[in-house]
Amino acid sequence: MKTQDLLVQKLMNQMAKRSEAGVIKYGNTMVTTKMDAIKAIDNAIEEALDLAVYLEKAKVELKKNGH
């Protein structure tokens, strides 16, 4: 699928690449993986916490550089 929004297209491409890397690493897709809902939620929480750390780091760096 293509979109006129270049930022959205970039993210779509990144998602597809990440999915392919996951298939190579784990041998299945999110559709075919054997993961219950609780494990999926736990994984999402871990990813969200990682995101918060990266965002805080970026904010600290921006403040340090006078933004």
C-alpha positions, 0 to 999 in steps of 0.5 A: 500500500502507498500513501501520499503522506511520506511520514506515514509511508516511512512508518509503514515501511519500517513496520514491514521491515520489523515484521519480516525481521521478526518472522526470520528471528521467531519463525512465525507472524503475530497471527500464527504465534502461540501467545495468549492475551495476557502475554501480549498485554505484558509484552505491550506494557514492556514496549510502552515502558521502553518507549517512555525511557527513550522519550525521556532521554530525548527530552533530556538531550533536547533540554541540554542542547537548549531546546 
